């Protein structure tokens, strides 16, 4: 009986570890963003936080957006061949938001993140199902 319990406990622990590792290994592709317009001086003067840092990651059916060193609203636009998605993130020194990609067709999309007069833009792809 004790031997059976130890085997069951060992199997449960192995299952839990493998589940947590598979959850951590979700594919996340960093979207390379470039800055368009605005000035670093303007962002620093209004926020006193330094230069804003904006990062975006594509993870299967969502885009994760991180904004640091900024206070105010961040408009997020995802523009594709026939579709547009918009969302808004309120940022207080640091903010995080998620844009849902479910229902978007396969293709190349542009993401635009607007912080005041500064715009960060990049592109990403949504693959068709089965590929």
Residue frames as qw, qx, qy, qz and C-alpha x, y, z in Angstrom:
[[0.000, 0.885, 0.466, 0.000, 0.00, 0.00, 0.00],
 [0.295, -0.805, 0.108, 0.503, 2.81, 2.42, 0.88],
 [0.429, -0.140, 0.603, 0.658, 4.62, 1.57, -2.34],
 [0.227, 0.619, 0.662, 0.356, 1.50, 2.33, -4.38],
 [0.125, -0.938, -0.256, 0.195, 1.05, 5.68, -2.62],
 [0.386, -0.607, 0.327, 0.612, 4.68, 6.66, -3.32],
 [0.371, 0.162, 0.686, 0.605, 4.33, 5.74, -6.99],
 [0.089, 0.803, 0.564, 0.169, 1.10, 7.73, -7.21],
 [0.258, -0.885, -0.047, 0.385, 2.73, 10.73, -5.48],
 [0.426, -0.349, 0.500, 0.668, 5.74, 10.56, -7.82],
 [0.293, 0.426, 0.697, 0.497, 3.48, 10.39, -10.90],
 [0.039, -0.907, -0.417, 0.043, 1.44, 13.37, -9.66],
 [0.331, -0.762, 0.157, 0.533, 4.56, 15.46, -9.06],
 [0.407, -0.085, 0.624, 0.662, 5.95, 14.62, -12.52],
 [0.192, 0.658, 0.654, 0.320, 2.64, 15.55, -14.14],
 [0.153, -0.930, -0.234, 0.237, 2.52, 18.86, -12.28],
 [0.382, -0.574, 0.352, 0.634, 6.09, 19.75, -13.27],
 [0.348, 0.149, 0.692, 0.615, 5.55, 18.87, -16.94],
 [0.092, 0.808, 0.569, 0.124, 2.30, 20.88, -17.01],
 [0.214, -0.894, -0.043, 0.391, 3.98, 23.98, -15.57],
 [0.398, -0.357, 0.518, 0.668, 6.88, 23.69, -18.02],
 [0.288, 0.417, 0.710, 0.489, 4.52, 23.41, -20.99],
 [0.025, -0.908, -0.412, 0.069, 2.58, 26.45, -19.77],
 [0.303, -0.777, 0.172, 0.524, 5.80, 28.48, -19.58],
 [0.406, -0.175, 0.641, 0.628, 6.94, 27.47, -23.07],
 [0.454, 0.762, 0.445, -0.124, 4.18, 29.26, -24.97],
 [0.559, 0.243, 0.284, 0.740, 5.60, 30.81, -28.09],
 [0.038, -0.918, -0.206, 0.335, 5.99, 34.55, -27.72],
 [0.608, 0.352, 0.225, 0.675, 7.48, 36.55, -30.55],
 [0.202, -0.620, -0.153, 0.743, 8.73, 40.04, -29.76],
 [0.431, 0.796, 0.361, 0.224, 7.40, 42.63, -32.18],
 [0.496, -0.090, 0.033, 0.863, 10.14, 45.06, -33.19],
 [0.053, 0.908, 0.407, -0.089, 8.78, 48.56, -32.69],
 [0.455, 0.164, 0.077, 0.872, 10.18, 51.76, -34.17],
 [0.061, -0.666, -0.386, 0.635, 9.41, 55.30, -33.06],
 [0.275, 0.507, 0.465, 0.672, 7.76, 57.72, -35.46],
 [0.123, -0.764, -0.197, -0.603, 7.33, 61.41, -34.66],
 [0.623, -0.773, -0.120, -0.026, 7.48, 63.18, -31.34],
 [0.332, 0.676, -0.498, 0.430, 10.62, 64.07, -29.44],
 [0.651, -0.185, -0.628, 0.384, 12.35, 62.57, -26.46],
 [0.126, 0.110, -0.322, 0.932, 12.52, 66.04, -24.87],
 [0.496, -0.289, -0.187, -0.797, 8.74, 66.43, -25.03],
 [0.793, -0.281, -0.526, -0.121, 8.13, 63.10, -23.35],
 [0.567, -0.084, -0.524, 0.630, 10.71, 63.78, -20.66],
 [0.016, -0.215, 0.164, -0.962, 9.46, 67.32, -20.00],
 [0.600, -0.329, -0.208, -0.699, 5.83, 66.34, -19.51],
 [0.881, -0.267, -0.371, -0.125, 6.45, 63.16, -17.54],
 [0.190, -0.764, 0.546, -0.285, 9.79, 63.67, -15.72],
 [0.914, -0.183, 0.338, -0.127, 10.21, 59.90, -16.04],
 [0.336, -0.398, 0.726, 0.450, 12.76, 59.59, -18.81],
 [0.342, 0.251, -0.624, -0.656, 12.29, 58.12, -22.23],
 [0.828, 0.012, 0.243, -0.504, 9.18, 55.92, -22.65],
 [0.069, -0.279, 0.941, 0.179, 9.84, 52.21, -23.19],
 [0.775, 0.205, 0.093, -0.590, 7.27, 50.32, -25.26],
 [0.067, -0.252, 0.949, 0.178, 7.37, 46.57, -25.92],
 [0.786, 0.154, 0.034, -0.597, 4.89, 44.27, -27.68],
 [0.192, -0.244, 0.948, 0.073, 4.78, 40.47, -27.89],
 [0.702, 0.113, -0.358, -0.605, 2.70, 38.26, -30.20],
 [0.212, -0.175, 0.928, -0.250, 1.51, 35.10, -28.46],
 [0.120, 0.279, 0.937, 0.172, -0.83, 33.01, -30.64],
 [0.033, -0.689, -0.651, -0.318, -4.18, 34.78, -30.04],
 [0.266, -0.925, -0.219, 0.162, -3.12, 37.88, -28.09],
 [0.464, 0.573, -0.187, 0.650, -0.73, 40.80, -28.26],
 [0.575, -0.658, -0.310, 0.374, 0.82, 41.81, -24.92],
 [0.292, 0.750, -0.017, 0.593, 1.81, 45.47, -24.65],
 [0.616, -0.537, -0.293, 0.496, 4.07, 46.92, -21.95],
 [0.212, 0.808, 0.023, 0.549, 4.63, 50.67, -21.47],
 [0.646, -0.477, -0.292, 0.520, 7.12, 52.12, -18.97],
 [0.336, -0.265, -0.011, 0.903, 8.23, 55.65, -18.04],
 [0.110, -0.287, -0.447, -0.840, 4.99, 57.25, -19.19],
 [0.144, 0.391, 0.682, -0.601, 1.80, 58.70, -17.69],
 [0.418, 0.353, -0.125, -0.828, -1.35, 59.05, -19.73],
 [0.839, 0.291, 0.331, -0.319, -3.33, 57.16, -22.29],
 [0.170, -0.360, 0.796, 0.456, -1.88, 54.73, -24.80],
 [0.760, 0.398, 0.062, -0.510, -3.94, 54.03, -27.93],
 [0.386, -0.233, 0.853, 0.263, -3.30, 50.65, -29.52],
 [0.697, 0.490, -0.037, -0.523, -4.37, 50.04, -33.12],
 [0.494, -0.138, 0.815, 0.270, -3.98, 46.79, -35.02],
 [0.533, 0.603, -0.092, -0.586, -4.49, 47.32, -38.74],
 [0.555, -0.053, 0.793, 0.247, -4.72, 44.49, -41.25],
 [0.129, 0.101, 0.695, 0.700, -5.77, 43.95, -44.85],
 [0.291, -0.482, -0.552, -0.615, -9.50, 44.31, -44.08],
 [0.606, -0.633, -0.481, 0.023, -9.70, 44.62, -40.32],
 [0.122, 0.567, -0.350, 0.736, -8.91, 47.11, -37.58],
 [0.639, -0.542, -0.523, 0.155, -8.81, 46.52, -33.82],
 [0.076, 0.653, -0.244, 0.713, -8.41, 49.30, -31.28],
 [0.664, -0.541, -0.480, 0.190, -7.85, 49.32, -27.54],
 [0.032, -0.827, 0.175, -0.533, -6.84, 51.80, -24.86],
 [0.732, -0.238, -0.474, 0.428, -4.47, 51.46, -21.92],
 [0.229, -0.932, 0.056, -0.274, -4.25, 53.98, -19.09],
 [0.769, 0.154, -0.371, 0.497, -0.62, 54.19, -17.93],
 [0.392, -0.901, 0.104, -0.154, 0.63, 55.46, -14.57],
 [0.254, -0.730, 0.628, 0.095, 4.45, 55.26, -14.80],
 [0.038, -0.211, 0.951, 0.222, 4.06, 51.65, -15.96],
 [0.714, 0.202, 0.222, -0.632, 1.18, 49.89, -17.69],
 [0.169, -0.116, 0.948, 0.244, 0.31, 46.60, -19.29],
 [0.655, 0.324, 0.152, -0.666, -2.45, 45.68, -21.73],
 [0.402, 0.009, 0.886, 0.230, -3.59, 42.85, -23.93],
 [0.506, 0.371, -0.217, -0.748, -5.18, 43.01, -27.37],
 [0.711, 0.107, 0.679, -0.146, -7.26, 40.01, -28.41],
 [0.129, 0.409, -0.641, -0.637, -6.48, 38.66, -31.90],
 [0.367, 0.221, 0.903, -0.034, -9.14, 35.96, -32.05],
 [0.469, 0.710, 0.482, -0.207, -11.21, 36.19, -35.16],
 [0.148, 0.798, -0.341, -0.473, -8.56, 37.99, -37.23],
 [0.910, 0.414, 0.017, -0.030, -7.70, 36.38, -40.53],
 [0.790, -0.189, 0.236, 0.534, -4.25, 35.14, -41.48],
 [0.440, 0.797, 0.115, 0.398, -1.99, 37.86, -42.84],
 [0.497, 0.068, -0.247, 0.829, 0.43, 40.63, -42.01],
 [0.250, -0.877, -0.404, -0.074, -0.73, 43.26, -39.53],
 [0.300, 0.470, -0.246, 0.793, 0.63, 46.61, -38.36],
 [0.476, -0.674, -0.500, 0.264, 0.49, 47.59, -34.70],
 [0.179, 0.588, -0.060, 0.787, 0.53, 51.28, -33.78],
 [0.504, -0.593, -0.509, 0.369, 0.89, 52.41, -30.17],
 [0.144, 0.703, 0.075, 0.693, 0.34, 56.14, -29.66],
 [0.512, -0.529, -0.416, 0.533, 1.67, 57.89, -26.53],
 [0.058, -0.779, -0.074, 0.619, 0.78, 61.58, -26.81],
 [0.433, 0.789, -0.231, -0.371, 2.67, 62.84, -29.86],
 [0.067, -0.491, 0.850, 0.181, 4.86, 59.75, -30.16],
 [0.903, 0.185, -0.021, -0.387, 3.89, 56.74, -32.24],
 [0.308, -0.408, 0.853, 0.103, 5.55, 53.32, -32.01],
 [0.813, 0.351, -0.073, -0.459, 4.86, 51.01, -34.93],
 [0.224, -0.370, 0.890, 0.142, 5.75, 47.46, -35.95],
 [0.721, 0.173, -0.400, -0.539, 4.47, 44.50, -37.97],
 [0.398, -0.208, 0.872, -0.196, 3.60, 40.92, -37.13],
 [0.449, 0.082, -0.710, -0.536, 2.04, 37.95, -38.90],
 [0.697, -0.052, 0.524, -0.487, -0.89, 35.76, -38.05],
 [0.028, 0.209, -0.918, -0.336, -0.45, 32.33, -39.59],
 [0.703, -0.066, -0.341, -0.621, -3.31, 30.35, -41.03],
 [0.777, -0.319, 0.432, -0.328, -4.60, 27.42, -39.04],
 [0.975, 0.134, 0.172, 0.042, -2.72, 24.17, -39.53],
 [0.652, 0.601, -0.200, 0.416, 0.63, 25.84, -40.33]]
